[in-house]
């Protein structure tokens, strides 16, 4: 175990760089014990661990463990209330070729809000979704905010970015379901017993035309007239629950 007390330490400066996406090509910041244990359970490389309490460093390699003071932890943390433990973890890499064997997949088109993305990851893990596909201009799935919002579930399902060509390949094996605001099909009739991909668009734009053209069937959440459309994370929660029911 190594002790660091200065925010000017070179390692601390390197960690702070990971607050910016351009430096997160290989390693990411994972804050909080639950998320860090999730990375450990997923057998990901944990490069460094920092904590303000030496008892939290038990179980991690001594030469990778750093005891820091509150000032240093506040410097490397991305939150207003700094956690007691923070890790630097090798970013996981997943192969979309493995998705052809997944029974249930969720696709998100151009999702911009990291909090929404993290919440949907958490929900997807709860309802037995096996993989997530990000399409278009999406927020960073491994940003600190996304990881926090996923509440320890960020490493429980593989997440990949896909092209239209790769989606067309998956369409050969999977039924593609879309969620829109004006379908004649209610989610009450949703069936996902076979290999399925459920696609969600952004709150602002909905699904793009490229994805709509791949759709086999669309569904709508019935709502009271005059009510604004639901938040994306809430809509995803409702529909993923219906998928979970229909498949079990």
C-alpha positions in Angstrom: 0.0 0.0 0.0 1.3 3.4 -1.0 0.3 6.7 0.5 -0.3 9.9 -1.5 -1.0 13.2 0.2 -0.4 15.7 -2.6 -2.7 16.7 -5.4 0.4 17.6 -7.4 1.5 13.9 -7.5 2.1 12.8 -11.1 -0.2 9.8 -10.8 -3.0 11.9 -9.4 -2.6 14.3 -12.4 -2.9 11.3 -14.8 -6.0 10.1 -13.1 -7.6 13.6 -13.4 -7.1 13.5 -17.1 -9.5 10.5 -17.3 -12.3 13.0 -16.4 -12.1 13.8 -20.1 -13.4 11.4 -22.7 -10.4 11.8 -25.0 -8.1 10.2 -22.4 -10.5 7.2 -21.8 -9.4 5.1 -24.7 -8.0 2.3 -22.5 -8.8 3.0 -18.9 -11.9 4.4 -17.1 -12.7 5.8 -13.7 -14.9 3.6 -11.5 -16.2 5.3 -8.4 -17.7 3.6 -5.4 -17.3 0.1 -3.9 -20.3 -1.5 -5.6 -19.1 -0.6 -9.1 -15.5 -1.4 -8.4 -16.5 -4.9 -7.1 -18.5 -5.3 -10.3 -15.4 -4.7 -12.3 -13.5 -7.2 -10.2 -16.3 -9.8 -10.6 -16.1 -9.2 -14.4 -12.4 -10.1 -14.2 -11.4 -6.7 -15.6 -7.9 -5.4 -15.0 -7.9 -3.0 -12.1 -4.8 -0.8 -12.6 -5.0 1.4 -9.5 -7.3 1.7 -6.4 -7.5 4.8 -4.2 -9.2 5.1 -0.9 -9.4 7.3 2.1 -9.8 4.3 4.4 -7.1 1.5 4.3 -9.7 -1.1 5.2 -11.3 -0.6 1.7 -8.0 -1.6 0.1 -8.1 -5.1 1.5 -8.4 -7.6 -1.3 -6.6 -5.5 -3.9 -2.9 -5.8 -4.8 -0.7 -3.8 -2.5 1.4 -2.4 -5.3 -1.8 -1.1 -6.9 -3.4 0.3 -3.8 -3.1 3.9 -2.7 -4.2 5.5 0.6 -5.1 9.1 0.0 -6.5 12.0 2.0 -9.8 13.7 1.5 -8.2 16.5 -0.6 -6.7 14.0 -3.1 -9.9 12.0 -3.3 -11.9 15.1 -4.1 -9.4 16.0 -6.8 -9.6 12.6 -8.6 -13.4 12.2 -8.1 -15.9 13.5 -10.6 -18.6 14.1 -8.0 -19.3 16.8 -5.5 -19.4 14.3 -2.7 -16.3 12.2 -3.3 -16.5 8.4 -2.7 -14.4 6.6 -0.2 -12.9 4.4 -2.9 -12.2 4.9 -6.6 -10.5 2.6 -9.1 -8.9 2.9 -12.5 -10.1 0.0 -14.6 -9.2 -1.4 -18.0 -12.1 -0.5 -20.4 -13.9 -3.7 -21.4 -14.0 -4.6 -25.1 -16.9 -6.7 -26.6 -17.3 -8.3 -30.0 -20.6 -7.7 -31.8 -20.2 -11.1 -33.4 -21.2 -12.7 -30.1 -24.5 -10.8 -30.1 -25.9 -13.2 -32.7 -26.3 -15.7 -29.9 -28.1 -13.3 -27.5 -31.8 -13.8 -27.1 -32.7 -10.3 -26.1 -30.8 -7.1 -27.1 -31.6 -3.5 -26.6 -30.5 -0.8 -29.1 -30.4 2.9 -28.3 -30.2 5.5 -31.1 -28.3 8.7 -30.4 -28.9 8.8 -26.7 -27.2 12.0 -25.3 -27.9 11.9 -21.6 -25.4 9.9 -19.5 -27.9 9.6 -16.6 -30.6 8.1 -18.8 -28.1 5.7 -20.4 -26.9 4.5 -17.0 -30.4 4.0 -15.8 -31.3 2.0 -18.9 -28.2 -0.2 -18.4 -29.4 -0.8 -14.8 -32.9 -1.6 -16.0 -31.7 -3.8 -18.9 -29.6 -5.9 -16.4 -32.6 -6.3 -14.1 -34.8 -7.6 -17.0 -32.4 -10.1 -18.4 -31.3 -8.2 -21.5 -28.1 -9.9 -22.7 -26.5 -7.1 -24.7 -26.8 -3.4 -25.6 -26.1 -1.8 -28.9 -25.4 2.0 -29.3 -26.1 3.5 -32.7 -25.4 7.0 -34.0 -24.0 9.8 -31.9 -24.4 8.5 -28.4 -22.9 9.7 -25.1 -19.9 7.8 -23.7 -21.1 4.6 -22.0 -18.1 4.6 -19.8 -18.3 8.2 -18.6 -18.2 8.5 -14.8 -21.8 9.7 -14.8 -23.1 6.7 -16.8 -21.2 4.3 -14.5 -22.7 5.9 -11.4 -26.2 5.9 -12.8 -25.9 2.2 -13.7 -25.5 1.6 -10.0 -23.0 -1.3 -10.2 -24.5 -2.9 -13.3 -22.2 -1.3 -16.0 -20.2 -4.5 -16.4 -23.1 -7.0 -16.3 -24.0 -6.8 -20.0 -21.8 -6.1 -23.0 -22.2 -2.8 -24.8 -21.1 -2.3 -28.4 -21.4 0.4 -31.1 -22.8 -0.9 -34.4 -23.1 0.2 -38.1 -26.1 -0.3 -40.3 -24.3 -3.2 -42.0 -23.7 -5.0 -38.7 -27.4 -4.5 -37.8 -28.5 -6.0 -41.2 -26.4 -9.1 -40.3 -28.2 -9.3 -37.0 -31.5 -8.9 -38.7 -30.9 -12.3 -40.3 -31.2 -14.0 -36.9 -33.2 -11.5 -34.8 -36.6 -9.9 -35.0 -36.3 -6.1 -34.9 -38.9 -4.3 -32.7 -39.2 -0.6 -32.7 -40.9 1.8 -30.2 -42.8 4.7 -31.6 -45.5 7.1 -30.4 -48.2 6.2 -32.9 -48.2 2.5 -33.6 -51.5 0.6 -33.8 -49.8 -2.1 -31.7 -49.8 -1.7 -27.9 -47.0 -3.1 -25.8 -49.7 -5.4 -24.3 -49.3 -7.5 -27.4 -45.5 -7.4 -27.3 -43.9 -10.9 -27.8 -40.2 -11.6 -27.4 -39.9 -15.3 -27.1 -37.6 -15.5 -30.1 -34.3 -13.7 -30.7 -35.2 -10.0 -30.6 -33.7 -6.6 -30.7 -35.8 -3.8 -29.2 -34.9 -0.3 -30.5 -35.4 3.1 -28.8 -34.8 6.5 -30.3 -33.8 9.7 -28.5 -36.5 11.8 -26.8 -35.9 14.7 -29.2 -35.7 12.9 -32.5 -37.0 9.3 -32.1 -35.6 6.6 -34.2 -33.8 7.5 -37.4 -35.1 6.4 -40.8 -32.2 3.9 -41.2 -33.4 2.0 -38.1 -37.1 2.3 -38.9 -36.5 0.7 -42.2 -35.1 -2.4 -40.4 -38.1 -2.7 -38.2 -40.3 -5.8 -38.3 -43.0 -4.5 -36.0 -43.5 -1.4 -33.9 -45.1 -0.8 -30.5 -46.5 2.1 -28.5 -47.1 2.6 -24.8 -50.7 3.6 -24.4 -51.1 6.8 -22.4 -53.7 9.3 -21.4 -54.3 12.0 -24.1 -52.7 15.3 -23.6 -49.8 14.0 -21.6 -46.2 14.7 -22.7 -44.2 11.7 -23.9 -42.4 9.7 -21.2 -38.8 10.1 -20.3 -36.7 7.6 -22.4 -35.4 5.7 -19.3 -39.0 5.3 -18.0 -40.3 4.2 -21.4 -37.5 1.7 -21.7 -38.3 0.3 -18.2 -41.9 -0.3 -19.1 -41.2 -2.0 -22.4 -38.3 -4.1 -21.1 -40.5 -5.3 -18.3 -43.1 -6.3 -20.9 -40.4 -8.2 -22.8 -39.3 -9.9 -19.6 -42.9 -11.1 -19.0 -43.4 -12.3 -22.5 -40.2 -14.3 -22.6 -40.8 -16.1 -19.2 
